[in-house]
Amino acid sequence: MRALVPVLSIALLAAPAFAARVTGLSVTGDPATVTVEIDGPVETVKLFALDTPPRLVVDIGGADAARRIATSGVPGSTTSTRARIGPFDADTARLVIDLPRPMGLGAAAIDGHALVLRLSPVDAAGFAREVARGRHPVSTTMLAVDFNLGDDVMGGDAAAPPPPPKRPGKRALVVIDPGHGGKDSGTISSLGGYEKNVVLAIALAAADVLRRDGQVRVKMTRDDDTFIPLGERVAIARREKADLFVSVHADSAPNPEAHGASVYTLSETASDVVAARLAARENQADVIAGVDLRADAPEVGDIMIDLVQRSTMNVSVGFAETLGTSLGDRIGFRGEFHHFAGFRVLKAADVPSVLLETGYLSNDGDARLLESVAGQKRIGEGIARAIEAHFAKSR
């Protein structure tokens, strides 16, 4: 399933001991291609959009830049694109791309020491969504020499996400994590059911399909009504050396009309207000259950800076898209299916992870589907098929 705003996957090398320098800037073509020449590897790349007038802003962490300006075509013409770069702070170069019309970042690549950004036209609504998304880090993967491009949702051609890693001679292992459990009931549905029971039934249905097919090994964080702290859920995935971690939840909202499923992958910045609010609520599960958060493994709180996380995040994004395709005809989506937020349960550095919200238990229609045996099996099978498709890419 293709999302409605661009997901840019860029491979970044390890942080340099000194700042890379921007040595050149050029803009060519229409739609434009912006090329930033850099004399070394950079640390991070973050993107946001501004309107009135339309602009794309790219922050390049770990880079230093003297002020430069480049324009495509005839300066001042209605089809020209202007790019300007300069220092934003001591560790960041900021590239501002002035657009002649709404455009998104369709693809990116690195050629030698040049960061190449290809733009693609979008409609006004698509650009407005990108503006609303705010500043967000790109999903990263570690490759030695080039950028890996994610799904180009603005119409350009982008390379597919890398296949998930699989240990030679072994079937891949997925850890399925039904949220909540025990004294943490999660959301109470409009029909009176508990989230902890709904998501356990869906997760067990997915596990049953996978075990029956025999293509993928399965480990459950819980298979009964037991409370598992967030840190322990992460620890299980790491201890088992899982190839994928799928956490299953159900949502709620004050507005009973809110409905539809969504999937989340890890980002230090939430993609929208709903994602931020949801992450804050789910991250409080241990507090609700009276667990001492200090007992968590110390690496969990700060794991996003680990370089290994950069490789797993891109695989997570790839699986999120596969999951959207598999569930597309099984359950409705909440607008854009794929979102980003800082869920603690997704912070296993070396395990690609997603959190699936299967729907809104506060919505009567979603609740009827999620609390029915047929609905639980239907969704569980969709999850299982996505997992099998995901690992089939590495064979």
ABEGO torsion letter per residue (X at the ends): XBBABBBBBBBBBBBBABBBBBABBBBBEOBBBBBBBBABBBABBBBBBBBOBBBBBBBBBGBBBBBBBBBBEBBGBAABBBBBBBBABAABBBBBBBBABBBBBABBBBBEABBBBBBBBBBAAAAAAAAAAEBBBBBBBBBAABBBBBBBAAGBBBBBBBBBBBBBGBBBBBBBBBBEEEABAEBBBAAGBBAAAAAAAAAAAAAAAAAAAGABBBBBABABBBBBBAAAAAAAAAAAGBABBBBBBBBBBABAABBEBBBBBBBABBABAAAAAAAAAAAAAAAAAGBBAAABBAAAAAAAABAAAAAAAAAAAAAAAAAAAAAAAABBBBEBABBBBBBAAAABAABBBBBBBAEBAABAAAAAAAABAAAAAAAAAAAAAAAAAAAAAAX
